[in-house]
Amino acid sequence: MVNRELEFRGINISHLGMYFEELGAKQVTTTFPLTYKAADWTGQILSEEEISFTAVFKVNAVKVRFITEDEEKLNEVITQYRYKTTRIGG
């Protein structure tokens, strides 16, 4: 088993769960860690906290874990997930 943890900022936790589902996983828990299982990988939303950069500017920070059998599959799932979390500024 291999795993990797990432942190996403400024993305709603429900959207992060939806991205796991869009990649083929089903939600299996409703409390932290929120766990999503697919045929050959597992995703978990571990925690969410608010980070303050100033008194006014605050964003959420969500820790996410990916678990697979091998490094190749891990990289594939993370690449697909990161594509869904890409935000274009403007």
C-alpha positions, -999 to +999 in steps of 0.1 A: +000+000+000+011+035-008-005+068+002+000+105-001-016+134+017-023+168+001-038+200+013-063+220-007-072+256+002-103+276-007-123+246-021-156+236-004-153+203+014-185+190-003-169+197-037-138+177-028-160+148-019-179+152-051-146+150-071-139+116-055-173+104-066-168+118-101-137+096-103-157+065-095-156+063-057-185+058-033-187+075+001-186+050+029-184+072+060-201+104+071-176+115+098-139+124+096-121+109+080-147+110+052-138+079+032-145+072-005-137+038-020-133+028-056-123-006-070-085+000-067-080+031-046-094+049-015-097+087-009-101+103+025-109+138+036-090+139+069-098+174+083-108+209+076-096+241+093-098+278+087-066+297+080-064+334+086-040+354+065-053+387+078-082+397+101-105+397+070-089+372+046-096+336+056-098+304+037-104+268+045-076+242+044-086+206+038-063+176+042-069+148+018-053+113+016-051+090-014-044+053-009-036+027-037-018-005-041+011+009-062+028+042-070+017+043-106-020+041-097-015+067-069+000+092-094-028+085-119-056+092-093-039+123-079-034+137-114-071+132-122-081+147-089-059+177-092-074+184-127-108+187-110-094+210-083-077+234-107-090+270-104-083+297-130-079+331-115-091+362-132 
